[in-house]
Amino acid sequence: MPFASYQDASLRQVELRDTVLAPRIRTALETTIPSALEKCRVTGRLAAFDLTWKEGMPNCPHIFWDSDVAKVLEGVAYSLALQPNAALEAEYDRLVERIASAQQEDGYLNTHFTVVEPEKRWTNLCTNHELYCAGHLMEAAVAGYEMLGKRRFLEVMCRYADYIAQVFGRGEGQKRGYPGHEEIELALVRLFQATGERRYLDLARYFVDERGQSPNYFTEVEHQNPFGSMDYFQADRPVRELQEAKGHAVRAVYLYSGMADVARLTQDESLLQACQRLFQNLTTRRMYVTGGIGSSFHGEVLTRDYDLTNGSLMYAESCAAMGLVFFAHRMLKATGEGQYADILELALFNGVLSGISLSGDRFFYTNYLEVDDNTQVYNAGAKERQPWFECSCCPTNFCRFLPRALQYVWSLGANEVRLNLPLANTLRNEWGEFQVEGGYPYQEEVRITAKTSRPVTLSLRIPGWCRHPQLLLDGTPVALPPVQGYVSLEERIWTGKETLLLHLPMPVETLHANLKVTSNAGRIALKRGPIVFACETIDNPLGVANLILPSPQNFSLTTAPGLPQGTPAIAGTAIAEAAPDPQALYFSQPLQRTPVPFTAIPYALWQNRGPANMAVWMRTRD
Amino acid sequence: MPFASYQDASLRQVELRDTVLAPRIRTALETTIPSALEKCRVTGRLAAFDLTWKEGMPNCPHIFWDSDVAKVLEGVAYSLALQPNAALEAEYDRLVERIASAQQEDGYLNTHFTVVEPEKRWTNLCTNHELYCAGHLMEAAVAGYEMLGKRRFLEVMCRYADYIAQVFGRGEGQKRGYPGHEEIELALVRLFQATGERRYLDLARYFVDERGQSPNYFTEVEHQNPFGSMDYFQADRPVRELQEAKGHAVRAVYLYSGMADVARLTQDESLLQACQRLFQNLTTRRMYVTGGIGSSFHGEVLTRDYDLTNGSLMYAESCAAMGLVFFAHRMLKATGEGQYADILELALFNGVLSGISLSGDRFFYTNYLEVDDNTQVYNAGAKERQPWFECSCCPTNFCRFLPRALQYVWSLGANEVRLNLPLANTLRNEWGEFQVEGGYPYQEEVRITAKTSRPVTLSLRIPGWCRHPQLLLDGTPVALPPVQGYVSLEERIWTGKETLLLHLPMPVETLHANLKVTSNAGRIALKRGPIVFACETIDNPLGVANLILPSPQNFSLTTAPGLPQGTPAIAGTAIAEAAPDPQALYFSQPLQRTPVPFTAIPYALWQNRGPANMAVWMRTRD
């Protein structure tokens, strides 16, 4: 199995101009990141690093607070790279100093376990999030270094990582532990890539390899087992033996991301095979049509094949969809296969973006595929995104996720530039300038030009969802189908005169779900290109549960009021059912049926025009 | 508002011969009660009354254990009345002595709070179940007295009740408390009826009236609030002000039952109005089509109008359906209105009987209306009834519920005999003999004869579900419609020569649910007479979620293998859907559709032929 070795383009090299992702990134810089930073301040998360908290004081540092600050700070680094701001940079520097000041003599850095429960340091890796927080701080430090060239934070975190490497390992006197919430694995890989220090990759590999070995560290050493089964922590067996995507969804995909990184960088085939197996199980058996994952809110877990209910029971946490993007991105880098970009794109445009409001300051933790009046019984926030949460992992994750999403647009190989997401943008690097125009992902036409100073192979991803793609180079059809999802144009010096026209037809597709997804029996989901649609009561005032969408029918494209200009909506004819007595609980009289127009909007954009009921999977009939 | 004053027939006076309830009662006597008694023995529940448990010993008496023993013992009393058994009676007497021996000097009787946490007596009425256990012991004692004339247990419990009356009340030095789990209210009413001692009715009324008054006893005196809202305990406001059926479903209907009793016996109109309001809300907005109640397994609670999902989220505890029968029975006695008998019958034949296997020794705690492979993620016992539970309220409740169900067949008024459930049976009392023949509830024809020694009005319930009933007296049509659900035949001395033929046509009805019950949109339930049907994969091996039942269609009656002789099944034509690739998670190819026969069986009888998937609400199309 040959490993691919694609690199990401730097965020600074990509100028994004599309109408879907670019505005979200802009809003992240202007709203999400500043407001999350403010939330961190007012909730005491920043002050926690002063280590002045004492018993009886308010704002006791929580075990995951450090990670929130780290994620926001990582976002600030990207923000400063994309949009320099002297005041913000000064604040960034002060905050880094504040964090550095919390570092202990030995290198340890954790606010909770320094001031609240110092006696418990490293005593409960299973649930205490210490290594998780360390990982996020490392990612933040790497971002500051890579984006801004700042070494201070990086050095602090290298010291912490070196201390962690002393504490954990297979040597005498070391703890053979690993984190209950994975994250440090992929963070150490980033630290290795930023510093070139192989020991960080080795430590990442240790955490991956040691996981789930016998005797089990959590149950046999720590005597912890809070969720009754070690598969909640992906620690029921060594990671190479994992067969199914199981347990806490975010933890799972963070681990798998770290595994994929380690596999690629150490050319570890058995580890990559495990990643491929887990990816297949996750995305072809346990993933919502939106790219959301985690079908039970009990423990926020992945459950079993085809258990994918839409409503109150489900979870599909925003962070889990982001984690799926992380995993897919790493699999794409390790294999170069377009199937991973397909899932990356699906999760990005649907299950991730649904988690944040267009205004950038409201968030879903749970991304339901169906919300009705009853959903609120189980989750008071089901119908409206919230500004913040007690456990605010999702809002802070968006701070860093969104600006970094720029890196998914292109991959760079040896002499090869690959366009993963054909969004309107310009990539400028030392080889030249690569320009993409068009309205993707909402429109079908993509126009690509390039001007290079050296011979470059230009590869274009042909999305897996596209049945009849066409590619013209200066008017001449280029032979398709693609190889592993990409079509490569022979290495050449691009003069800027060649025009590549990529036509990606986007008919409205009606998807069925496997009949074992019992709640979707008799229902269809509408998808166009990579975008999944949903019906919201805003556009369908008679309701959504009582609408039937006859299929096949000639759907047409339209717009829906109150959504960003250019957002497509799907229009068609539905049958609205009504009961003879709208109060009656059970009745045998026939339902009244009326043909009505219906409108479906991109799922990710629901609940941006007020609270509403919504459904992705709509009843159908032929 | 005039109060009715109907009495129950004594269990001993009713000889039941029908093919649905009578065999269940027989099995209760032969299997359920003896096996539950044995379970109480092996789990230490009986030995708990010896008060010998000490710290470190096994089988620590749990706070609700006394109630389990009491319910089984209540069942034993009925069993001995219906089927004398010298050995069982000797065991009964010994067990009563064992319980009596646990009574403290002051009259207190509770195993847990005598030996495990004596310092906590009466300190946490909110969650500690002391008064709940007391109530069940009282009911058991009353049953022993009424059925067998035994006074010993009754005297023990009167002493306990007198002690409770000292502790609780509005007098100086008394606690103004009331139970977190209602039960003692209706038990005290039974104690009053058995002894004629008004003080027990007064105490019942005190517990009803004091509930939810300000300051709230649970939150303000005990400082308890484990479920965040006092409506979980029906204690958020005084009971007369309750507007909606809320909180823990079993607690709710036990309270309402006690309220209805107190209202009837004290001619308390405002209290009866509250009961009527709660009954309406409960049964016309929050009840499953099977008579099951409690739509969330989070807290086993009633949630909101039209929140009635079928699968993993739901609860519909067996005890709650029994409690609905208790409530309906008391409303029937207080008002004489047939609507209450309609609900009693619905819950009895469907939501209650589904909770127990035909073999009498396996139980559902949760009575799902839909079970698929995914239900097991949330409840390992979803697909198969279990022999016992850690909290075994449902199995022990069946011990007393089933034999006592005989009393629902008839009501007795002044000079009036009312047939509530036209099951084949004979009532023999001091007025004469009343004979009912026919195959109800499975067959349409009922034949009634009577022979009395004095003038008696004979009233027959005309079920609310029946659209075109006919009644013939010696071949002559009797004028219908009925008054408040009953047709009364003029007072006369019945000679045994008159023949009443009641014809209750039972076409198969296809029911729709309110469209706000979103999971039932596009679905129908099949009902025939009072019996709700379900499709089980045993009879429908291609599956149930993928079946569509076109409607209207000519359903026919058939039988299903492995069910008791005479059990009707509904047969018809369904459309079975299949996916082109049975593994694919999402796909756009059309489904394959094949007409297939389908069979639906009475819901209460599902999972008596092995584990299976099942659905009450089936997809439909016209």
Interface residues (C-beta under 8 A of the other chain):
Chain A: T284 R285 M287 V289 S296 H298 T303 R304 Y306 D307 T309 G311 S312 L313 E370 D372 D373 N374 V377 Y378 E509 T510 L511 H512 A513 N514 L515 K516 V517 T518 S519 A521 G522 A525 G543 A545 N546 I548 E577 A578 A579 P582 Q583 A584 L585 Y586 F587 S588 Q589 P590 L591 R619 R621
Chain B: T284 R285 M287 V289 S296 H298 T303 R304 Y306 D307 T309 G311 S312 L313 E370 D372 D373 N374 V377 Y378 E509 T510 L511 H512 A513 N514 L515 K516 V517 T518 S519 A521 G522 A525 G543 A545 N546 I548 E577 A578 A579 P582 Q583 A584 L585 Y586 F587 S588 Q589 L591 R619 R621 D622
